[in-house]
Amino acid sequence: MSLADQEFSEGYRDGRDPASPEPNDNRSHAYRHSFAVGRAELAGHPLPADRSRREAAEAQSKDAGQ
């Protein structure tokens, strides 16, 4: 599993955990994106798939540029 995949996975898992604190700038863009996806699903308002894919691609691009 690539580092980006791990970050997406961890962010989503933490986002689905209501006890997890909101991430800050010490986390990757991939993590923060997936955390938001998990939180949206937890709240019963999942992101539309096309928006999530677009934002995931943007997060990967930002992480690659860091």
PERAQUI-V645543 format. One record per residue. SS is DSSP state (2 for helix, 1 for strand, 0 for the rest). OMEGA is omega in degrees with one decimal (NA if undefined). Layout:
# PERAQUI-V645543
{{SS/OMEGA} {SS/OMEGA}}
This chain:
# PERAQUI-V645543
{{0/-179.8} {0/178.3} {2/178.9} {2/178.5} {2/178.4} {2/-179.8} {2/177.3} {2/-177.2} {2/-179.7} {2/179.7} {2/180.0} {2/-179.6} {2/179.5} {2/178.5} {2/178.7} {0/179.2} {0/-177.1} {0/179.5} {0/-179.2} {0/177.9} {0/175.9} {0/179.0} {0/174.9} {0/-172.4} {0/177.7} {0/177.9} {0/-179.3} {0/176.0} {2/179.1} {2/178.8} {2/-177.0} {2/177.0} {2/-176.7} {2/174.8} {2/179.3} {2/177.5} {2/178.8} {2/179.4} {2/178.9} {2/178.6} {2/178.5} {2/-179.9} {0/-180.0} {0/-179.7} {0/-176.9} {0/177.3} {0/173.7} {0/-174.8} {2/-178.8} {2/177.8} {2/-179.1} {2/178.6} {2/180.0} {2/-179.1} {2/176.2} {2/178.2} {2/177.6} {2/179.3} {2/179.0} {2/179.2} {2/179.5} {2/179.8} {2/179.5} {2/-179.3} {0/-177.7} {0/NA}}
